[in-house]
Amino acid sequence: MNDGAYVIEIDGDAAGLALAERGGFRFAAAANPYWKIDGRRFRDLRQAERAARAVSRDATDN
């Protein structure tokens, strides 16, 4: 099992924390627009970061 919390940053801004849980990580959003993935579970840190980048991109495109 992983231990700890990891900051996910997108373009120098804190998007949220990836909180280690059994079998992966749970995302805890730090700011809007990342509330869209708040509470979502991810297999690994890379998957959590990709999801946060996608949310950031969508917010920028709109």
C-alpha positions in Angstrom: 0.0 0.0 0.0 1.2 3.5 -0.8 1.4 6.1 2.0 1.1 9.8 1.9 -0.3 12.6 -0.1 1.1 14.1 -3.3 0.5 17.5 -4.7 -0.7 17.6 -8.3 0.4 20.8 -10.0 -0.7 21.9 -13.4 1.3 24.8 -15.0 2.7 25.8 -11.6 -0.7 25.9 -9.9 -1.9 23.4 -7.2 -4.8 21.4 -8.7 -5.2 19.1 -5.7 -3.8 16.3 -3.7 -3.5 12.6 -4.6 -4.2 10.8 -1.4 -2.8 7.3 -1.2 -5.5 4.6 -0.6 -5.5 0.9 -0.9 -5.2 0.1 -4.6 -4.5 3.7 -5.8 -5.1 7.3 -5.0 -8.1 9.6 -4.4 -8.0 13.1 -5.8 -8.9 16.0 -3.5 -9.3 19.2 -5.4 -7.6 22.4 -4.3 -9.4 24.8 -6.6 -11.9 25.2 -9.4 -12.1 23.8 -12.1 -10.7 20.6 -10.5 -13.8 20.1 -8.5 -15.0 18.1 -11.5 -12.7 15.2 -10.5 -12.8 15.7 -6.7 -13.2 12.4 -4.9 -12.4 10.4 -8.0 -10.1 7.3 -7.6 -7.1 6.7 -9.8 -4.8 3.7 -10.2 -1.6 5.7 -10.0 -0.2 9.3 -9.8 0.2 9.6 -13.6 -3.4 8.8 -14.2 -4.4 11.5 -11.6 -2.2 14.1 -13.2 -3.5 13.3 -16.7 -7.1 13.8 -15.5 -6.2 17.1 -13.9 -4.5 18.2 -17.1 -7.6 17.3 -19.1 -9.8 19.3 -16.8 -7.4 22.3 -17.1 -7.4 22.0 -20.9 -11.2 21.9 -21.0 -11.5 24.9 -18.7 -9.0 26.9 -20.9 -10.8 25.9 -24.1 -14.2 27.2 -22.8 
